[in-house]
Amino acid sequence: DVGSAPAGTAVLNVDFRSGAPLLAARMSVAVVAGRETPIIVTLRPLGTMSGRIVVDPSGTTSRPGAPIPAPPSVRLEPATGDPSISLRFGGGRGKPDGTFTIGGLGAGLYNVGVYGTTFLVKSVTSRGRDFTDEPIDTTQTADVDDVVVTVTTAVPVLTGSVRDDRGQASDGAVVIAFPVEPARWTNYG
């Protein structure tokens, strides 16, 4: 019953368990004041994402032959910042062989990253498609497999200084870096 929702567009989240597995749905609905409209909700099992973490050896060490660090854990964030599609279960802790599985994916758009380590994501692919700079969509298919997250410790460094019109250092300046392409300014969690 969404009778208490204000008129306009609302997002309906439904979780239902009748045994196993947990079924869920997420959909936009139009709410019209004073009018009841039947809604058909199609439930589906929550999805999983699985794949492997690959450490790029070119950026992991300055000494030839030094061991490559153990791979980090994968994290997923709702690309639109919408907390209602966040994971219902666990995370993507990497196994010793670099594989991972993340369960509890609701339908939505997810950015792939790694948990706070010295690693940065270099690339994300699935079935030959590049998702490094765009979210993975789980609205049409619950399960996403064959995800390859390539990580590196080769961290880019930006250096410089900000000076005022007299050439003096400006202590109160703020420097903001963002992608040149406007399409990459949205859906970033």
Salt bridges, closest charged atoms under 4 A:
ASP15 OD1 - ARG88 NH2 2.76
ASP56 OD2 - LYS122 NZ 2.60
GLU77 OE2 - ARG75 NH1 2.72
ASP82 OD2 - ARG26 NH2 1.93
ASP133 OD1 - ARG184 NH2 3.20
GLU134 OE2 - ARG129 NH2 2.60
ASP145 OD1 - ARG127 NH2 2.58
ASP164 OD2 - ARG166 NH2 3.50
GLU181 OE1 - ARG184 NH1 3.37
